[in-house]
Amino acid sequence: MKLSIIVPVYNVEKYIVKCISSLLDQQTNDYEIIIVNDGTKDKSIDLIKKTFNDSKIAIIEQENQGLSAARNTGVRHSKGEYIWFVDSDDWIAKGGIDELIPILDGHTELVYQSKVYHIIENKKQLIVRNDFDGELNGVQFMAFKMPLCCAPYYIILRSFWKKNNFMFYEGILHEDNEIMPKVVYIASKMKCIHIPLYNYSIRSESITHSYNPKRFKSLEIVCNSLFVYLKSHVRKEHAWAFSQSIIPMIYFLLESVHNGNKKEQEEVNNFFSAEKGYMSLLMEYGNWKAKIFSFMVILRQGHAVDIYRFLRKISK
């Protein structure tokens, strides 16, 4: 079997039929759809069972553990040569898998989708990023300076994933940002598919567009995980490329609390004071705005959020 598509399901009864229908609207049969029921409380699974009767669909049951755990469960049950993480409120193009299968040669570790449709309030926009021809390794890809960490944008060789013991960090938000830079970094062979396969639905209630008290804690974990990996696994000559995945998360962390409560802001200030390497990273690998910010934080330890808020205000 060439491909395993892993779809975690939790309270998505409004979207799941469209998602699964799109996955089945293909000519090839050389793939499976692994649906992981992450303890959904609505009728999502009932709808799947009622609507679809296809041998390519397998439903795995587990108690609610979150998106990361559901994806990890899906990988453990997968049989395909490649794995593809598809979110249950998204959908793929008709015949998209037919276009994809010939590219999955068993040697390419990552197939990256450079063209993806973003769907915002029923408006469809084609997003094109990091388009390339031929083959690249992960470091070359990261040098685009805008590496995308969204897991569904990559189709991944399963043996490569398992050999390197990759797993999604469980219990946090922004899990893609924690794992995908590491996956991309060590890839020796990447290819790009130029046909837009994926329709990414951006809902108003999504975690990146609403306040969530769990968010800043998750971002601290992501920043720390990537920073530790940078220091322990990334060669010096690759540090600039890898840092381009860390720098946005530093700003994302500051953005998540700059209008929050004082306790959260103090915790984030302490986070950056405890590990001064973040400011050194911004100073060495960031743009001129990052250098100004890091210089001011170094001068005034414990005031990272205030300085970020000030610079954000005057830059408008």
C-alpha positions as CSV (number, residue, x, y, z in Angstrom):
1,M,0.0,0.0,0.0
2,K,1.4,3.4,-1.0
3,L,-0.3,5.9,1.3
4,S,-2.0,6.1,4.8
5,I,-4.1,9.1,5.4
6,I,-4.6,9.8,9.1
7,V,-7.6,11.8,10.1
8,P,-8.2,12.6,13.9
9,V,-11.8,13.1,14.6
10,Y,-13.2,15.1,17.6
11,N,-16.5,17.1,17.5
12,V,-16.4,17.8,13.7
13,E,-19.9,16.6,12.6
14,K,-20.3,19.8,10.5
15,Y,-17.2,19.1,8.4
16,I,-16.4,15.4,8.5
17,V,-18.6,14.1,5.6
18,K,-17.0,16.7,3.3
19,C,-13.5,15.7,4.4
20,I,-14.0,12.0,3.9
21,S,-15.9,12.4,0.7
22,S,-13.0,14.3,-0.8
23,L,-10.6,11.6,0.3
24,L,-12.7,9.0,-1.5
25,D,-13.2,11.0,-4.7
26,Q,-10.2,9.4,-6.4
27,Q,-9.5,6.8,-9.1
28,T,-6.7,4.9,-7.3
29,N,-7.3,2.4,-4.5
30,D,-3.7,2.3,-3.3
31,Y,-4.3,4.0,0.0
32,E,-6.1,3.7,3.3
33,I,-8.0,6.3,5.5
34,I,-7.3,5.8,9.2
35,I,-9.9,7.7,11.2
36,V,-8.9,8.1,14.8
37,N,-12.0,8.7,17.0
38,D,-10.5,10.8,19.8
39,G,-13.4,10.4,22.1
40,T,-15.7,12.6,20.0
41,K,-18.9,13.7,21.9
42,D,-21.0,14.5,18.8
43,K,-22.2,12.4,15.9
44,S,-19.1,12.5,13.8
45,I,-18.4,8.8,13.9
46,D,-22.1,7.9,13.4
47,L,-22.1,10.1,10.3
48,I,-19.0,8.3,8.9
49,K,-20.5,4.9,9.5
50,K,-23.9,5.9,8.0
51,T,-22.5,7.7,5.0
52,F,-19.6,5.6,3.9
53,N,-19.1,1.9,3.2
54,D,-15.6,1.6,1.9
55,S,-13.0,-1.0,2.7
56,K,-10.3,1.7,2.6
57,I,-11.7,3.3,5.8
58,A,-10.6,2.0,9.2
59,I,-11.9,3.5,12.4
60,I,-9.6,3.4,15.5
61,E,-11.2,4.2,18.9
62,Q,-9.5,5.9,21.8
63,E,-10.4,8.1,24.8
64,N,-10.0,11.8,24.3
65,Q,-6.3,12.6,24.4
66,G,-6.0,15.5,21.9
67,L,-4.8,15.9,18.3
68,S,-1.2,14.9,18.9
69,A,-2.1,11.6,20.6
70,A,-4.7,10.9,17.9
71,R,-2.1,11.4,15.1
72,N,0.4,9.2,17.0
73,T,-2.2,6.5,17.3
74,G,-2.9,6.8,13.5
75,V,0.8,6.3,12.7
76,R,1.0,3.2,14.9
77,H,-1.9,1.7,12.9
78,S,-0.7,2.8,9.5
79,K,0.4,0.3,6.8
80,G,1.2,2.7,3.9
81,E,4.6,3.5,2.6
82,Y,3.8,7.1,3.1
83,I,1.7,8.9,5.7
84,W,-0.3,12.1,5.3
85,F,-2.0,13.9,8.2
86,V,-5.3,15.5,7.1
87,D,-7.3,17.6,9.5
88,S,-11.0,16.6,9.7
89,D,-12.3,20.1,8.9
90,D,-10.2,20.3,5.7
91,W,-10.6,18.6,2.4
92,I,-8.5,17.6,-0.7
93,A,-9.0,18.1,-4.4
94,K,-10.8,15.6,-6.6
95,G,-8.2,13.3,-8.0
96,G,-5.5,14.8,-5.8
97,I,-4.3,11.4,-4.5
98,D,-4.1,10.2,-8.1
99,E,-1.7,13.1,-8.8
100,L,0.2,12.4,-5.7
101,I,0.8,8.6,-5.9
102,P,3.3,8.7,-8.8
103,I,5.6,11.1,-6.9
104,L,5.8,8.7,-3.9
105,D,8.9,6.8,-5.1
106,G,9.8,5.2,-1.8
107,H,13.1,7.2,-1.6
108,T,11.8,10.7,-1.2
109,E,11.4,11.4,2.5
110,L,9.2,14.4,2.3
111,V,6.8,15.6,-0.5
112,Y,6.0,19.2,0.1
113,Q,2.9,21.0,-1.2
114,S,3.9,24.5,-2.3
115,K,0.4,25.4,-3.4
116,V,-2.5,25.2,-0.9
117,Y,-5.9,26.8,-0.8
118,H,-6.8,28.7,2.3
119,I,-10.5,28.9,3.0
120,I,-11.6,31.9,5.1
121,E,-15.3,32.5,5.5
122,N,-16.0,30.6,2.3
123,K,-13.5,32.7,0.4
124,K,-10.8,30.7,-1.4
125,Q,-7.3,32.0,-1.8
126,L,-4.4,30.2,-3.4
127,I,-1.3,30.4,-1.2
128,V,2.1,29.7,-3.0
129,R,5.2,29.4,-0.8
130,N,8.6,27.9,-1.1
131,D,8.0,26.6,-4.6
132,F,11.0,24.6,-6.0
133,D,11.8,22.2,-8.8
134,G,14.0,19.1,-8.6
135,E,15.2,17.9,-5.2
136,L,16.3,19.7,-2.0
137,N,17.5,18.5,1.4
138,G,15.9,19.8,4.5
139,V,18.5,22.5,5.2
140,Q,18.3,23.9,1.7
141,F,14.5,24.0,2.1
142,M,14.8,25.8,5.5
143,A,17.0,28.4,3.9
144,F,13.9,29.8,2.1
145,K,13.5,31.7,5.4
146,M,9.8,30.9,5.5
147,P,9.6,27.2,6.3
148,L,6.0,26.0,6.8
149,C,5.4,23.9,9.8
150,C,1.8,22.8,9.0
151,A,2.0,19.0,9.1
152,P,-0.8,18.4,6.4
153,Y,1.4,20.2,3.9
154,Y,3.9,17.3,3.9
155,I,3.5,13.7,2.8
156,I,6.1,11.7,4.8
157,L,7.9,8.5,4.2
158,R,6.7,6.3,7.1
159,S,10.0,4.4,7.5
160,F,11.8,7.8,7.8
161,W,9.3,9.0,10.5
162,K,9.6,5.7,12.5
163,K,13.4,5.4,12.1
164,N,13.9,8.8,13.7
165,N,11.3,8.1,16.4
166,F,9.3,11.2,15.5
167,M,6.1,11.8,17.6
168,F,3.8,14.7,18.0
169,Y,4.2,16.3,21.4
170,E,1.1,15.4,23.3
171,G,-1.0,17.7,25.5
172,I,0.0,21.0,23.8
173,L,-1.3,23.4,21.1
174,H,0.9,24.3,18.1
175,E,2.2,20.7,18.0
176,D,3.1,21.1,14.3
177,N,5.6,23.9,15.1
178,E,7.3,21.6,17.7
179,I,7.9,18.6,15.5
180,M,8.0,19.7,11.8
181,P,11.2,21.8,11.9
182,K,13.0,18.7,13.2
183,V,11.5,16.5,10.5
184,V,12.4,18.9,7.8
185,Y,15.9,19.5,9.1
186,I,17.1,15.9,8.9
187,A,15.4,15.1,5.6
188,S,18.0,14.3,2.9
189,K,15.6,14.2,0.0
190,M,12.5,16.5,-0.5
191,K,10.4,17.0,-3.6
192,C,7.7,19.5,-4.3
193,I,4.3,18.9,-5.8
194,H,3.0,22.0,-7.6
195,I,-0.6,21.0,-7.9
196,P,-2.9,22.4,-5.2
197,L,-4.2,19.4,-3.4
198,Y,-5.1,20.7,0.1
199,N,-7.9,23.0,1.1
200,Y,-7.1,24.4,4.5
201,S,-10.1,25.7,6.4
202,I,-9.3,28.7,8.7
203,R,-12.2,28.9,11.2
204,S,-12.8,31.9,13.4
205,E,-12.7,29.7,16.5
206,S,-9.3,28.2,15.6
207,I,-6.6,28.3,18.2
208,T,-4.5,30.7,16.3
209,H,-7.3,33.3,16.1
210,S,-8.7,33.2,19.6
211,Y,-7.4,33.7,23.1
212,N,-6.6,30.5,25.0
213,P,-4.9,30.4,28.4
214,K,-3.2,27.1,27.4
215,R,-1.7,28.8,24.4
216,F,1.2,30.7,25.9
217,K,2.3,27.6,28.0
218,S,2.3,25.5,24.8
219,L,4.4,28.2,23.0
220,E,6.9,28.1,25.8
221,I,7.2,24.4,25.4
222,V,7.6,24.7,21.6
223,C,10.2,27.4,21.9
224,N,12.2,25.5,24.5
225,S,12.0,22.2,22.5
226,L,13.3,23.9,19.3
227,F,16.0,25.8,21.1
228,V,17.3,22.7,22.9
229,Y,17.3,20.8,19.5
230,L,19.2,23.7,17.9
231,K,21.9,23.5,20.6
232,S,22.1,19.7,20.6
233,H,21.5,18.6,17.1
234,V,22.0,21.4,14.6
235,R,25.4,22.0,13.1
236,K,26.7,25.6,13.4
237,E,26.6,26.2,9.7
238,H,22.9,25.3,9.6
239,A,21.9,27.3,12.7
240,W,20.7,30.3,10.7
241,A,18.3,28.1,8.6
242,F,16.9,26.3,11.6
243,S,16.5,29.5,13.6
244,Q,14.0,30.7,11.1
245,S,11.6,28.2,12.6
246,I,12.3,29.4,16.1
247,I,12.2,33.2,15.7
248,P,8.5,33.3,14.6
249,M,7.6,31.2,17.7
250,I,9.3,33.7,20.0
251,Y,7.2,36.5,18.5
252,F,4.1,34.3,18.7
253,L,4.7,33.8,22.4
254,L,5.1,37.5,23.0
255,E,2.0,38.2,20.9
256,S,0.0,35.7,22.9
257,V,0.4,37.5,26.2
258,H,1.0,41.2,25.3
259,N,-2.7,41.9,26.0
260,G,-3.0,39.2,28.7
261,N,-3.0,39.3,32.4
262,K,0.0,40.4,34.5
263,K,0.7,36.9,35.8
264,E,1.1,35.5,32.3
265,Q,3.2,38.4,31.2
266,E,5.5,38.0,34.2
267,E,5.9,34.3,33.5
268,V,6.9,35.0,29.9
269,N,9.3,37.7,31.0
270,N,10.9,35.2,33.4
271,F,11.0,32.6,30.6
272,F,13.2,34.9,28.5
273,S,15.3,36.0,31.5
274,A,16.0,32.4,32.5
275,E,17.4,31.5,29.0
276,K,19.3,34.5,27.6
277,G,20.1,32.4,24.5
278,Y,16.8,33.4,22.9
279,M,17.9,37.0,22.7
280,S,21.3,36.0,21.4
281,L,19.6,34.0,18.7
282,L,17.5,37.0,17.7
283,M,20.6,39.2,17.7
284,E,22.6,36.8,15.6
285,Y,20.0,35.4,13.2
286,G,17.1,37.9,13.2
287,N,16.4,40.9,11.1
288,W,17.2,44.5,12.2
289,K,13.9,44.7,14.1
290,A,14.8,41.5,16.0
291,K,18.2,42.9,16.8
292,I,16.8,46.1,18.2
293,F,14.3,44.1,20.3
294,S,16.9,41.7,21.7
295,F,19.3,44.5,22.4
296,M,16.7,46.4,24.5
297,V,15.7,43.2,26.3
298,I,19.3,42.5,27.2
299,L,19.6,46.0,28.6
300,R,16.4,45.7,30.6
301,Q,16.1,42.1,31.8
302,G,12.6,41.1,32.8
303,H,10.8,43.5,30.5
304,A,10.5,41.5,27.3
305,V,6.7,41.8,27.0
306,D,6.7,45.6,27.7
307,I,9.5,46.2,25.1
308,Y,7.6,44.0,22.6
309,R,4.4,46.0,23.2
310,F,6.3,49.3,22.9
311,L,8.0,48.4,19.6
312,R,4.8,46.9,18.3
313,K,3.0,50.2,19.0
314,I,5.5,52.5,17.3
315,S,5.9,50.3,14.3
316,K,2.2,50.6,13.3
